[in-house]
Amino acid sequence: MILRSGFKEALPYSFSRWTDVPAAKWDWFKAQLATGQFTGFDPRTAMPAQWALKADEVLGLIFWTKDPENLIRDYQVLDPFAEEKLVVHMTLTGWKEIEKGAPDIQEGVRLMRRLIELYGPKRVTWRFSPVPMVEDVLDRFERISREVSKLGLKEVYVAFLQENDLMPETRARRVRAELLRQMTNKAHGVKILLCNEDRTLEGAPKFVGLDNGICESGRRFVHYPEVGSADIRTEGCGCALAVDPFTINESCTLGCKYCYAADKSLSDKKRNTTKHSLPLV
């Protein structure tokens, strides 16, 4: 199989939209890194291919996680990518009692602080999901915002429940819009960016401190004459098309009560992917 280059094809690698690689499949990732390649799906064709994982063949690595402990412990493994080719999107909610493996607020802030120390504030993004699982969403958001603002982060990406979640969204559109308004008053200077993918609140009233946002446009990876902004292809929401080693058929092993990537249509067999090490087609 031909070994393809994310750099040459202007495609970053996503680890991962469908499973929390740093928290759930880190040993798998390090094994792929050691071989210098991995099997991933071309977002333009949905076909699997072999992709180079050497620094000079990588446009960018995008990590999505709620527990970055492995990214912190093994940061030296990522040294070849850290300067300009890596970003960590950390979901910090503090809902340890209901999200398996998620740190509480104090521990989560500590982890985020360490991430920023190692990778820099421009390489770390805070994500927050105001899901209807706890009653003190505003209180927790304010507590986290207060601490995150001290770390130098200026934005938070917010996403409500999406249609394929295991847990249904029970709040009316106006209730969610009001929650956003209240969040802007408790953000401690951190700007709230509502994920463009959240179509349920499309056209919602705008408040001071609230705007729509693109979680990862891929433009941060454009530093070379060979790759320009026009070369980065995007989805409808504005996020960059990215090579992902997993699909919707490969769920995370953590079994969280809330997960935006968990699809109710999947069979139990497909959801139970604890022993699967390769993408399912």
Secondary structure, DSSP 8 states (H G I E B T S, - for coil): --EE-TTTTT--EEE-SSS-HHHHSHHHHHHHHHHTEEEEE-TTT--EEEEE-SGGG-S-EEEEES--HHHHHTGGGGHHHHTTSEEEEEE----TTTSTT---HHHHHHHHHHHHHHH-GGGEEEEE---TT-S-HHHHHHHHHHHHHHTT--EEEE----TT-SS---S-HHHHHHHHHHHHTTSTT-EEEEETT-GGGTT----TTEEEE-S--SGGG--STT--GGG--B-TTS-B--BBS--TTS--SS--S--TT--TTS-HHHH--TT--S---
